[in-house]
Amino acid sequence: WHALGRSTMRGAFARPPAAAGASSGGIGAGSLAGLGRPRPGGGVSGMMPVALGAGAELSLDQVGLAPALSTEVVCGSCGTSLSSTTKFCLNCGERVSASSCGSRLPPQANFCWECGQRVGAPASSAAAALPSSGPALVVPSLAAPALASSAGAGAAAASSVAGAAAAVPSAAAPSAAAAPVQAPSAGVAAAAASAAAGAAAAAQSVVEAATGGGSGGGGGVPYSGELAEQVHREASLVAAVENERAWALKRDWTDVDFQDGPEANKARLQAFEDSLVARLRQSSARALGASGEFVAESGGSSGSRDTGGNVLARVLEPLASKTGGQSAEVKAAVLDDPEVLGSSLDIVGAYLKNYEIDRAAAVLETVLPSCRRRGGLWLFKALNHLACVRMKQARPQEAFETLQELEANAAAHLTSVEDNDEAWEFWETMYRNFGWVLNSLGKDEEAVGYIQRAIDVKERVGRPPTWFDLWDLGRIKATTALKRQSPASIKESQATITKALWLHKDVEPRDLVMRAKIWHSVGECSFALGHMAEEASIGKEALINSPNGPCKSEEAKGHYRKALKCFKESHKLFKTTEGAHNPLTGTESQGVAWALLKLGKEEEAKDFLLDAVEALSRQQNGWGDGSRLDAEAPALGQAMQTVDRILDAHRRSADREGLERYFKALDRLCANVCGRLQLSKERVDASVYEKLVSSCSMIMVASNVEQGMAKSQELLRKYLWQSPGTPQAQLCSELLLSLQNGEGGSAPGAEQGPGMQAFMQALAERKGQPAPP
C-alpha cells in the first residue's frame, strides 16, 4: 500500500518537526489483513459463508499515502531522486538544487522564485541571516489530485460542505516517516483535529519566522505580506489534506472484535450508528447554512424512521422539505463530506462483522457514487467492501467482477517490481480474495492456484506461510476431493486444516470467531468422509432417498461422531460470541442437528433445529440476487433441508405435540423468504420454494393441536401460489385448501387434482409390498 500510495500520489513534502509530530498521530498503520484474515483480539468481518470459511474485510490501515504535491528533488549531477528536504545528494555528495536565499525549489528550476537569483549563485546577506537551525518550508505546487473530488455531479455542492478537503488530495505522509502511526481506537475525529491543529501551528510559526513576528522578536526576516499569505494558504491546504486522509483511513469501528455476546454487540453497533447520524446532521446543517436547531428535527432518533435499514436515509430523506428543491445537491454535498464518507465506509465494516448485510448494502450503495468520483483510496476501500457484501449476499459473479475492477486500478499504479514487492500484502490479499470467490463459483482448481499465488508473493519477500494459508489450501482442496470422491485426499486436507487450527490457537488465542470457523472446516471433512462411507455401504440411491436417516455403517458412524464433536465446539464458540440466532451460529446448528440425526439422536437434535429455523427467519445473507429468476438462493435450500429434518426428527420420535414450538419461527421464515425473493414459478429454484412452504404447512397440520389445520391453511394461502408444480405442494394445496376452516368438507373435484392422483398412484404401486421396517 505504501508503494501504491506513492504511485497514485507522486511527490512528498517536508514539514517542520512541530507539525510532523502533531499530524502523524491517528493516521493508522498495521498489517494489511486479507478477506477472512483475523485481526488480533478476534472477530472477523467475513465475506464468505461459514461453510466455506469466513473472513475479515480488507484492511486499509497501512496505507502511507503521499499527497499530490509536486516537490520531488532530483540530483542534477547523478539524477538520484531525493527527499525534498535533502541538501546534499546521498549518492554523489553534490549539493542539490537550492537558491542563494535558501528556498527549496523544484529540480528543473534555474532561478529562485523568491530572490530571482540563478540557482547556485553566492548567498545574499538576507539569506545568510536566516536561522541555521530552523527548518525550511517547502511550498508545494498542486498536481492533479488522485484522491480528490473531480468534476461531476455534486462537485460544486461538495465544496460548500467539505471545504478545501473536497478539492485537494486526500492523503499526506511525512517523508521522514517510514510508516504511519497506528490510529488509536478512541476515534479518528481526534486524530483529524490533531493533524489539522499541528499543521496550523506549523503554518503560524513559519509565517512568524518569515515576517519577523513571533515571541522571539527579531529572529526572522521581514518577508512580504504576499509570501506570508502564500505560506499560510499552503499550510492550510496541508491541514485539509491531513484531515481528509485521517477520515479516509478511519476504521476504528470496523476493528472492534464484536465478541461480547449479542446484546453487547448490538449496543455497540447502535452507538456507532448514533455517532454517524450526529455527523450527518452536522454536515447537513453546514450544507444548508442552518442553525443547530435543524439537526434536531431532521431525522429523529437513529431508530425512529423506517428507511429499509439505511442509516444515511434517516437524515438525508427529510432534507427534501428543507432545501426548496435543492435536496439532490445538498445530499451530494453531505455524502462528499470526508467525515461522513469515512464514517459511512467504516460502519459498513462493522455491519459486515455483525451480519447486518441489508444495512451494509444500503449504506455502501448510497456512498459508492461519491467514492467513484473521488477515486484512489476512497474507491479502493469501497470496492473491497462491495466485494464483501456481494459474497455475503451469495452473488459471487458480481464479487468477482468487483475484484477485477479493484485489481485493474491497483495494477495501473504498481508498475515496477519494487513497487509490487513492497505492496506484497495488498497482492496477497487480492489473490486470496480471488481464491475465495472462485471457490464459490465452483472453479476449485483456479481457486487453489490463486491461494498458491498468495503464498508465493509472501515467499518472494521472505515471509513464511501462515496458519491462514494452511486453512485456505486445506478447505479448498477438500472441496475438490469431495467432488472427485477421494477419501484419501480429504483426509490429507483435514490434516492440513487441523494444523492450521492449532497454529491459529497459538498465534491468535483471543480470536474465538475464527477458531470456530476452522473447527467447522475440520468437521466438514469428517462429515464428508462419513457420507462417502455410508454411500459405499447402502448405495447412492438409498442415501439420496433418506439423507437424514440414521446411519448403520460403523465406519460412517465413526466419522459422524468426529464431525459432531467439531460442530459442537464451533457452535459453542459462535453462541458465546455472536448469540444463538446469528447466521454463523444458525449454520452451525444445522450441522450439529444433521450429525445427531445420522447418529440416531433425534431428541437432542430438536433444540438445534429450532435454533436453526429461528436464525434462518432472521438471516440477511445467502439469498442471492432476489430479483433474478435465473439465480439460485443458497439460503432457500438450507431452509428447505432444515424443515425436512424437523419432520424426520419428530416422525421418528413420534412427537406430534412438539411440532407446535416451530409455528411462529416457520411463519417468520416464509415471510423472510417472500420479502427477499421475487416469487415466480419461473424461478430456477421454484420447486425448492414449493417444497419449503408445503413442508412448513405439513408440520402445522401434523402437530395435531387445536388450530393447527387452520394455521396450515393460512400459511398456504399467504405464501404458496396457485397450481404448484411439485407433487408434495400439489397434494398439500388440494387437501388443505379444499377443507372449510380446517374442519372438513372437501370441495368437489379435489380428489381429481394432480397431487391426489400422484398420491393414489404411489399407494397403488406399494400395494402388496411388505411394510417398511
TATAPE-V304669 format. One record per pair of residues at least 4 apart in sequence whose C-alpha atoms are under 6 Angstrom apart, sorted by the first residue. I is the first residue (numbers start at 1). J is the second residue. Records with the same first field share a line. If there is no record, write none. Layout:
BEGIN
I = J / J
END
This chain:
BEGIN
1 = 5 / 63 / 423
2 = 63 / 64
3 = 419 / 423
4 = 413 / 414
5 = 9 / 65
6 = 10 / 66
7 = 413
8 = 413
9 = 66 / 67 / 68
10 = 68
11 = 69 / 70 / 71 / 72
12 = 66
15 = 20
16 = 135
19 = 198 / 199 / 202
20 = 24
22 = 194 / 195 / 198
23 = 195 / 198
25 = 181
26 = 183 / 184 / 191
27 = 183 / 246
28 = 61 / 181 / 182 / 183
29 = 61 / 62 / 180 / 181 / 182
30 = 62
32 = 59 / 425
33 = 37 / 58 / 59
34 = 58 / 429
35 = 55 / 56 / 57 / 58
36 = 46 / 54 / 55 / 56
37 = 55 / 56
38 = 44 / 56
41 = 510 / 511
42 = 257 / 510 / 511 / 512
43 = 257 / 258 / 513
44 = 55 / 56 / 353
45 = 55 / 56 / 57 / 352 / 353
46 = 54 / 55 / 56
47 = 55 / 388 / 391 / 392
48 = 54 / 391 / 392
49 = 54
50 = 54
53 = 517
61 = 249
64 = 180
65 = 171 / 172 / 173
66 = 171 / 172 / 173
67 = 169 / 171 / 172
68 = 143 / 145 / 169
69 = 140 / 141 / 142 / 143
70 = 141 / 143
71 = 106 / 140
72 = 84
73 = 82 / 84 / 107
74 = 79 / 80 / 81 / 82 / 107
75 = 79 / 80 / 96
87 = 95 / 96
88 = 93 / 94 / 95 / 96
89 = 93 / 94
97 = 107
98 = 104 / 105
99 = 103 / 112 / 119
100 = 121 / 122 / 123
101 = 123 / 127
104 = 138
110 = 118 / 119
111 = 116 / 117 / 118 / 119
112 = 116 / 117
145 = 169
146 = 376
147 = 169 / 170 / 374 / 375 / 376
148 = 167 / 168 / 169 / 170 / 374
149 = 166 / 167 / 373 / 374
150 = 373
151 = 155
154 = 158 / 329 / 332
157 = 329 / 333
158 = 162 / 333 / 336
159 = 163 / 166
161 = 287 / 333
162 = 166 / 337
165 = 240 / 244
169 = 241
170 = 241 / 244 / 245
171 = 241 / 245
172 = 242
185 = 252
188 = 250
190 = 194
192 = 243 / 246
193 = 197
194 = 198
195 = 242
196 = 239
199 = 239
203 = 232 / 235
207 = 228
208 = 212 / 213 / 214
209 = 220
210 = 220 / 221 / 223
211 = 221 / 222 / 223
212 = 218 / 220 / 221 / 222
244 = 338
247 = 338 / 339 / 342
248 = 342
251 = 346
253 = 346 / 350
254 = 346 / 349 / 350
258 = 265
259 = 577
260 = 264 / 577
261 = 576 / 577 / 578 / 579
262 = 266 / 578 / 579
274 = 302
281 = 295
283 = 334
284 = 334
285 = 289 / 290
298 = 318
299 = 314 / 315
309 = 359
310 = 359 / 362 / 363
313 = 317
319 = 327
320 = 327
323 = 327
327 = 331
335 = 341
337 = 341
338 = 342
340 = 344
348 = 360
351 = 356 / 360
352 = 356
357 = 620
361 = 365
364 = 368
371 = 375 / 378 / 379
372 = 379
375 = 379
379 = 383
387 = 399 / 402
390 = 395 / 399
391 = 395 / 396 / 399
392 = 621
393 = 621 / 622 / 623 / 624
394 = 622 / 624
395 = 624
396 = 437
403 = 407
414 = 419 / 420
427 = 431
428 = 454
431 = 450 / 454
432 = 451 / 454
434 = 438
435 = 447 / 450 / 451
438 = 443 / 447
439 = 443 / 444 / 447
458 = 463
459 = 463 / 464
465 = 469
467 = 500 / 503 / 504
470 = 474 / 496 / 500
471 = 497 / 500
473 = 477
474 = 493 / 496 / 497
478 = 490 / 493
481 = 485 / 486 / 489 / 490
494 = 522 / 525
500 = 504
504 = 508
505 = 509
516 = 570 / 573
519 = 566 / 570
520 = 567 / 570
523 = 563 / 566 / 567
526 = 559 / 563
527 = 560 / 563
530 = 556 / 559 / 560
533 = 556
534 = 556
535 = 539 / 540
543 = 547
549 = 598
550 = 598 / 599 / 600
551 = 598
564 = 568 / 592 / 595
567 = 571 / 592
571 = 575 / 585 / 588
574 = 578 / 585
575 = 579 / 580 / 585
578 = 582
580 = 585
581 = 586 / 615
582 = 586
583 = 615 / 619
586 = 612 / 615
589 = 608 / 612
590 = 612
593 = 605 / 608
596 = 601 / 605
597 = 601 / 602
602 = 649
614 = 665
615 = 619
617 = 668 / 669 / 672
622 = 634 / 635
623 = 633 / 635
624 = 633
626 = 676 / 677 / 678
627 = 678
629 = 683
630 = 684
632 = 685
640 = 692
645 = 649
647 = 651
650 = 654 / 655
656 = 703
657 = 703
659 = 703
662 = 666
681 = 686
690 = 729
691 = 695
694 = 729
697 = 712
698 = 702
700 = 708 / 712
701 = 708 / 709 / 712
709 = 742
710 = 742
716 = 720
724 = 730
727 = 755
730 = 755
731 = 735 / 755 / 756
732 = 736
733 = 737
734 = 738 / 750
738 = 746 / 747
739 = 744 / 745 / 746
740 = 744
751 = 756
END
